[in-house]
Amino acid sequence: MYQIQYLNKISKAGTERFTDNYTVGEEVQNPDAIMVRSANMLEMELPQKLLAIARAGAGVNNIPLDKCSEKGIVVFNTPGANANAVKELVLCGLLLSSRRIVPAAEWCKTLKGKGAEVPKLIEKGKSQFVGPEIKGKALGVIGLGAIGVLVANAAKSLGMEVYGYDPYLSVDAAWGLSRSIHHAQTLDDIWANCDYITIHVPQTPDTKGMICKEAISKMKDHVRILNFARGGLVDSDSILEGIKSGKVASYATDFPNDEMIGVDGIIAIPHLGASTPESEDNCARMAANELRDYLENGNIRNSVNMPMVSMARDKSTQRICVLHRNMPNTISRFSGILADMGINIENMQSKSRKEYAYTIVDVTGDIANEAAQKLQSLDEVIRARVIK
């Protein structure tokens, strides 16, 4: 029986994925796995028994990744599950940044009570809210993951010239990207050529503040910038300065701070990117499936801290799963221990990710538990477990 703890309210679409072999809920103690959305786990005492954490969403800045890796806790996220929801909001932000719809709607409220004068006042005042069409304009998409590809393709279908930049473009993303998207070789290509720029990369030490004073200085005059990824990707002071000088015509963000709210030219949206029932269902369903596959089969898919390894199960064997440090000769040591115990290896897969590695071994015989204990005693092994 597996124990699953929820740290947030999780969509029923995900919780229904767990069978009778699971005890699930917010009150579960000493869990085998945790499902979380936005709850802050950074200072949380992680249970000794904990095998995995699944984030029902893409960002994992609320989870202590280094601590989890050291303890052999696999952290999953759900890339792509909320991609359509974010794409739709980005397109909304694209239009809002162009047509000055938000200030126009606010101005209309001031006409309340003017009675029969309203139509004439609207015709007289509408010129102050003129904004350009997006058709024929150039959009730069920085980061071509699940969301970036959808945004790029949708913008192209709306008649925009689209430039995409991603030095780490995956094969799967490349297959989904329209051939008509221009390949930007550098960020300077984006800065120099694009009327609109949207950013879709994770926030890391390398990407934090990538939209800064220097970058903005290289952009076109009256550029419009969209940030629906993470707030720290854009330097606030630089944006405010750009808005004030007119260099930046508009900034639409899902991550406003206090200084941005109420500033003319800044469209502040309260982190609504994934706030759709469809997105919450998709994320919960995907997170539950990832946990089940890992707990029941040892397979790792969409982990942010451990290598991804997946191997079909043969129910006639027992599976030994080993999380370990990526050190020379480790696999040969594993094989030697099993051979000395007279255990036959039916199948094996092993992959590494930076300093960590993961090995799955399918064996025959009834001493897999004893073998796992011997493997666990090795200095380089973080966690070894058996799935029968």
C-alpha positions as CSV (number, residue, x, y, z in Angstrom):
1,M,0.0,0.0,0.0
2,Y,1.5,3.3,-1.1
3,Q,0.9,6.6,0.8
4,I,0.4,9.8,-1.2
5,Q,0.2,13.2,0.5
6,Y,-1.3,16.3,-1.1
7,L,0.1,19.7,0.0
8,N,-2.5,21.6,-2.1
9,K,-6.0,20.8,-3.3
10,I,-5.4,18.5,-6.3
11,S,-7.9,18.2,-9.2
12,K,-10.1,15.1,-9.0
13,A,-8.8,14.2,-12.5
14,G,-5.5,13.4,-10.9
15,T,-6.6,11.8,-7.6
16,E,-8.9,9.4,-9.5
17,R,-5.8,7.9,-11.1
18,F,-4.8,6.2,-7.8
19,T,-6.1,2.7,-7.3
20,D,-7.2,0.9,-4.2
21,N,-3.5,0.2,-3.6
22,Y,-3.0,3.8,-2.5
23,T,-4.0,5.8,0.5
24,V,-4.2,9.5,-0.5
25,G,-5.1,12.8,1.1
26,E,-3.8,16.0,2.8
27,E,-3.6,14.2,6.2
28,V,-1.4,11.3,5.1
29,Q,1.6,10.9,7.4
30,N,5.0,9.6,6.4
31,P,4.2,9.5,2.6
32,D,5.9,7.5,-0.1
33,A,5.2,10.4,-2.5
34,I,3.9,14.0,-2.4
35,M,1.8,15.9,-4.9
36,V,2.1,19.6,-4.8
37,R,1.2,22.7,-6.7
38,S,2.3,26.0,-5.2
39,A,2.9,25.1,-1.5
40,N,6.4,26.1,-0.3
41,M,8.5,23.0,0.5
42,L,11.8,24.8,0.8
43,E,12.0,24.6,4.6
44,M,9.9,21.4,4.9
45,E,11.4,18.4,6.8
46,L,11.3,15.7,4.1
47,P,10.1,12.3,5.4
48,Q,12.8,9.6,5.5
49,K,10.5,7.3,3.5
50,L,9.7,9.8,0.8
51,L,10.6,8.5,-2.7
52,A,9.1,11.1,-5.0
53,I,7.5,14.6,-5.4
54,A,5.3,15.5,-8.3
55,R,4.7,19.1,-9.0
56,A,1.4,19.6,-10.8
57,G,2.8,22.3,-13.0
58,A,6.1,23.3,-14.7
59,G,8.0,25.5,-12.2
60,V,9.7,23.8,-9.3
61,N,11.2,26.8,-7.5
62,N,9.0,25.9,-4.4
63,I,10.8,22.5,-4.1
64,P,14.3,22.0,-2.6
65,L,15.9,20.2,-5.5
66,D,19.4,19.9,-4.2
67,K,18.2,18.4,-0.9
68,C,15.9,16.0,-2.8
69,S,18.7,14.8,-5.0
70,E,21.0,14.2,-2.0
71,K,18.3,12.1,-0.4
72,G,17.4,10.1,-3.5
73,I,14.0,11.8,-3.9
74,V,12.9,12.0,-7.5
75,V,11.2,15.3,-8.4
76,F,8.7,15.3,-11.3
77,N,7.0,18.2,-13.1
78,T,4.4,18.2,-15.8
79,P,5.8,20.0,-18.9
80,G,3.2,20.7,-21.5
81,A,0.2,20.0,-19.4
82,N,-0.6,23.7,-19.0
83,A,0.9,24.8,-22.3
84,N,-2.3,25.6,-24.1
85,A,-3.6,27.6,-21.2
86,V,-0.5,29.7,-21.1
87,K,-0.4,30.1,-24.9
88,E,-3.9,31.5,-24.9
89,L,-3.0,34.1,-22.2
90,V,0.2,35.0,-24.1
91,L,-1.9,35.7,-27.2
92,C,-4.3,37.7,-25.1
93,G,-1.3,39.7,-23.7
94,L,0.0,40.2,-27.3
95,L,-3.3,41.8,-28.3
96,L,-3.7,43.8,-25.1
97,S,-0.2,45.2,-25.5
98,S,-1.0,46.5,-29.0
99,R,-4.5,47.8,-28.9
100,R,-4.5,49.6,-25.5
101,I,-7.7,47.7,-24.6
102,V,-7.1,47.8,-20.9
103,P,-6.8,51.6,-20.5
104,A,-9.7,52.1,-23.0
105,A,-12.0,49.9,-20.9
106,E,-11.0,51.7,-17.7
107,W,-11.7,55.1,-19.4
108,C,-15.1,53.9,-20.5
109,K,-16.0,53.4,-16.8
110,T,-15.5,57.1,-16.2
111,L,-18.3,57.9,-18.6
112,K,-20.9,56.2,-16.4
113,G,-23.8,58.6,-15.7
114,K,-23.2,60.8,-18.8
115,G,-26.5,59.5,-20.3
116,A,-27.1,60.4,-23.9
117,E,-23.7,62.0,-24.2
118,V,-21.9,58.7,-24.0
119,P,-21.9,57.9,-27.7
120,K,-20.5,61.3,-28.6
121,L,-17.9,61.2,-25.8
122,I,-16.7,57.7,-27.0
123,E,-16.3,58.9,-30.6
124,K,-14.4,62.0,-29.4
125,G,-12.1,60.2,-26.9
126,K,-11.3,56.9,-28.7
127,S,-8.3,58.3,-30.6
128,Q,-6.2,58.3,-27.5
129,F,-6.3,54.5,-27.5
130,V,-5.1,53.9,-31.0
131,G,-2.8,50.9,-31.3
132,P,-1.2,48.9,-34.1
133,E,-2.4,45.6,-35.6
134,I,-0.1,42.6,-35.0
135,K,-0.4,41.3,-38.6
136,G,2.8,41.7,-40.5
137,K,4.8,42.6,-37.3
138,A,7.7,40.6,-36.0
139,L,7.5,38.5,-32.9
140,G,10.5,37.1,-31.1
141,V,10.0,33.9,-29.1
142,I,12.8,33.1,-26.6
143,G,12.6,29.5,-25.6
144,L,10.9,26.9,-27.8
145,G,9.6,24.4,-25.3
146,A,6.0,23.2,-25.1
147,I,4.6,26.7,-24.6
148,G,7.0,28.6,-26.9
149,V,6.3,26.3,-29.9
150,L,2.6,26.8,-29.5
151,V,2.9,30.6,-29.2
152,A,5.2,30.7,-32.3
153,N,2.9,28.6,-34.4
154,A,-0.2,30.5,-33.3
155,A,1.4,33.9,-34.0
156,K,2.4,32.8,-37.4
157,S,-1.1,31.7,-38.2
158,L,-2.2,35.3,-37.1
159,G,0.0,36.7,-39.8
160,M,3.1,37.7,-37.8
161,E,6.7,37.1,-38.8
162,V,8.1,34.9,-36.1
163,Y,11.7,34.6,-34.9
164,G,12.5,31.7,-32.6
165,Y,15.6,31.4,-30.4
166,D,16.5,28.3,-28.4
167,P,20.0,26.9,-28.3
168,Y,18.7,23.8,-26.5
169,L,15.8,23.0,-28.9
170,S,14.7,19.4,-28.4
171,V,13.9,17.0,-31.2
172,D,10.3,16.8,-30.2
173,A,9.9,20.5,-30.1
174,A,11.6,20.9,-33.5
175,W,9.1,18.4,-35.0
176,G,6.2,20.6,-33.7
177,L,7.6,23.9,-34.9
178,S,6.3,25.4,-38.1
179,R,9.0,25.5,-40.8
180,S,8.1,29.1,-41.5
181,I,9.5,30.2,-38.2
182,H,12.8,32.2,-38.6
183,H,15.8,30.6,-36.8
184,A,17.4,33.3,-34.7
185,Q,21.1,32.4,-34.1
186,T,21.5,34.8,-31.1
187,L,19.5,36.9,-28.8
188,D,20.8,39.9,-30.6
189,D,18.9,38.7,-33.6
190,I,15.7,38.8,-31.5
191,W,16.5,42.3,-30.1
192,A,17.3,43.8,-33.5
193,N,14.5,42.4,-35.6
194,C,11.4,42.1,-33.4
195,D,8.5,44.5,-32.6
196,Y,7.2,42.1,-29.9
197,I,9.3,39.8,-27.7
198,T,7.9,37.0,-25.5
199,I,10.0,34.9,-23.2
200,H,9.5,31.2,-22.3
201,V,12.5,29.9,-20.5
202,P,13.0,28.6,-16.9
203,Q,14.5,31.0,-14.4
204,T,18.0,30.0,-13.6
205,P,21.1,32.0,-12.5
206,D,22.0,32.2,-16.2
207,T,18.6,33.5,-17.3
208,K,17.7,35.8,-14.3
209,G,17.4,39.4,-15.5
210,M,18.1,38.5,-19.1
211,I,15.7,41.3,-20.2
212,C,17.8,44.1,-18.8
213,K,18.9,47.7,-19.6
214,E,21.6,46.5,-22.0
215,A,19.2,44.1,-23.8
216,I,16.5,46.7,-24.1
217,S,19.0,49.2,-25.5
218,K,19.5,46.8,-28.5
219,M,15.8,46.5,-29.2
220,K,13.6,48.4,-31.6
221,D,12.1,51.6,-30.4
222,H,8.5,51.1,-29.0
223,V,9.1,47.4,-28.5
224,R,6.4,45.4,-26.7
225,I,7.6,42.8,-24.2
226,L,5.6,39.9,-22.8
227,N,6.6,37.8,-19.8
228,F,4.4,34.8,-18.9
229,A,7.3,32.6,-17.7
230,R,8.9,33.9,-14.5
231,G,9.1,37.4,-13.0
232,G,12.8,37.3,-12.4
233,L,13.6,36.9,-16.1
234,V,12.9,40.6,-16.5
235,D,14.7,43.3,-14.5
236,S,12.0,45.5,-13.1
237,D,14.1,48.7,-12.9
238,S,15.1,48.3,-16.6
239,I,11.5,47.8,-17.7
240,L,10.2,50.8,-15.7
241,E,13.0,53.0,-17.2
242,G,12.1,51.7,-20.7
243,I,8.4,52.5,-20.2
244,K,9.2,55.9,-18.9
245,S,11.5,56.8,-21.8
246,G,9.2,55.4,-24.4
247,K,11.7,52.8,-25.6
248,V,9.3,50.1,-24.4
249,A,5.7,50.8,-25.6
250,S,4.2,48.1,-23.4
251,Y,5.1,45.4,-20.9
252,A,2.5,42.6,-20.3
253,T,3.4,40.3,-17.4
254,D,1.8,37.5,-15.3
255,F,4.2,38.4,-12.5
256,P,3.8,42.0,-11.5
257,N,5.5,43.6,-8.5
258,D,4.4,46.6,-6.4
259,E,6.4,49.1,-8.5
260,M,4.7,48.0,-11.7
261,I,1.1,48.1,-10.7
262,G,-0.8,51.2,-11.9
263,V,2.0,52.2,-14.3
264,D,0.7,53.4,-17.7
265,G,2.0,51.0,-20.3
266,I,2.3,48.0,-18.0
267,I,-0.4,45.3,-18.1
268,A,-0.3,43.5,-14.8
269,I,-2.0,40.1,-14.7
270,P,-2.2,38.1,-11.4
271,H,-0.4,34.9,-12.5
272,L,-3.3,33.5,-14.5
273,G,-1.3,31.5,-17.0
274,A,-2.4,28.0,-15.9
275,S,-5.6,29.1,-14.1
276,T,-8.0,27.1,-16.2
277,P,-9.9,24.0,-15.1
278,E,-8.5,22.1,-18.1
279,S,-5.0,23.0,-17.2
280,E,-5.4,21.9,-13.6
281,D,-6.9,18.6,-14.7
282,N,-4.1,18.0,-17.2
283,C,-1.4,18.8,-14.7
284,A,-2.9,16.6,-11.9
285,R,-3.5,13.7,-14.2
286,M,0.0,13.8,-15.6
287,A,1.6,14.2,-12.1
288,A,-0.4,11.2,-10.8
289,N,0.6,9.0,-13.8
290,E,4.3,9.9,-13.2
291,L,4.1,8.9,-9.5
292,R,2.4,5.7,-10.3
293,D,4.8,4.7,-13.0
294,Y,7.8,5.4,-10.6
295,L,6.3,3.7,-7.5
296,E,5.0,0.7,-9.3
297,N,7.6,0.2,-12.1
298,G,10.6,2.4,-11.2
299,N,10.3,4.3,-14.4
300,I,11.3,8.0,-14.4
301,R,9.7,10.4,-16.8
302,N,9.8,14.2,-16.7
303,S,12.1,14.4,-13.7
304,V,13.9,17.8,-13.1
305,N,16.7,16.4,-10.9
306,M,17.3,12.8,-12.0
307,P,18.0,11.1,-15.3
308,M,15.0,9.7,-17.2
309,V,15.0,5.9,-17.5
310,S,12.1,3.8,-18.6
311,M,12.0,0.0,-19.2
312,A,9.1,-2.3,-19.9
313,R,8.1,-4.7,-17.0
314,D,8.4,-8.4,-17.2
315,K,6.2,-9.7,-14.3
316,S,8.3,-12.9,-14.1
317,T,11.2,-10.8,-12.8
318,Q,11.9,-8.6,-9.8
319,R,13.1,-5.1,-10.4
320,I,16.0,-3.4,-8.5
321,C,16.0,0.4,-8.8
322,V,19.2,2.2,-7.7
323,L,19.7,5.9,-7.5
324,H,23.4,6.6,-7.2
325,R,26.2,9.0,-7.8
326,N,27.7,9.2,-11.3
327,M,31.1,7.6,-10.7
328,P,33.4,5.4,-12.8
329,N,33.0,1.6,-12.7
330,T,29.7,1.8,-10.6
331,I,27.7,-0.4,-13.1
332,S,30.5,-3.1,-13.1
333,R,30.4,-3.1,-9.3
334,F,26.6,-3.6,-9.4
335,S,27.0,-6.5,-11.9
336,G,29.7,-8.1,-9.9
337,I,27.7,-8.1,-6.7
338,L,24.7,-9.7,-8.4
339,A,26.9,-12.2,-10.1
340,D,28.6,-13.2,-6.9
341,M,25.1,-13.8,-5.4
342,G,24.2,-16.0,-8.3
343,I,21.5,-13.6,-9.6
344,N,20.8,-13.6,-13.3
345,I,20.3,-10.1,-14.9
346,E,17.5,-10.3,-17.4
347,N,17.5,-6.6,-18.4
348,M,19.3,-3.4,-17.4
349,Q,19.2,0.3,-18.2
350,S,21.3,3.0,-16.7
351,K,21.6,6.8,-17.4
352,S,23.3,9.7,-15.8
353,R,22.5,13.4,-15.3
354,K,25.4,15.5,-14.1
355,E,26.6,14.0,-10.8
356,Y,23.6,11.6,-10.4
357,A,22.7,8.4,-12.1
358,Y,19.8,5.9,-12.1
359,T,20.0,2.2,-12.9
360,I,17.1,-0.3,-13.3
361,V,18.0,-4.0,-13.2
362,D,15.4,-6.8,-13.8
363,V,16.5,-10.1,-12.1
364,T,15.2,-13.6,-11.5
365,G,15.3,-15.3,-8.2
366,D,14.0,-14.6,-4.7
367,I,16.9,-12.7,-3.2
368,A,16.4,-9.3,-4.8
369,N,15.9,-7.7,-1.4
370,E,19.2,-9.1,-0.1
371,A,20.9,-7.8,-3.3
372,A,19.4,-4.4,-2.8
373,Q,20.7,-4.2,0.7
374,K,24.2,-5.1,-0.5
375,L,24.0,-2.4,-3.2
376,Q,22.7,0.1,-0.6
377,S,25.8,-0.4,1.4
378,L,28.0,1.0,-1.4
379,D,29.2,4.5,-0.8
380,E,28.1,5.8,-4.2
381,V,24.5,4.4,-3.7
382,I,21.9,6.9,-2.4
383,R,18.9,4.6,-2.5
384,A,18.1,1.1,-3.6
385,R,14.7,-0.5,-3.6
386,V,13.0,-3.6,-5.0
387,I,9.7,-3.7,-6.9
388,K,8.1,-7.2,-7.1
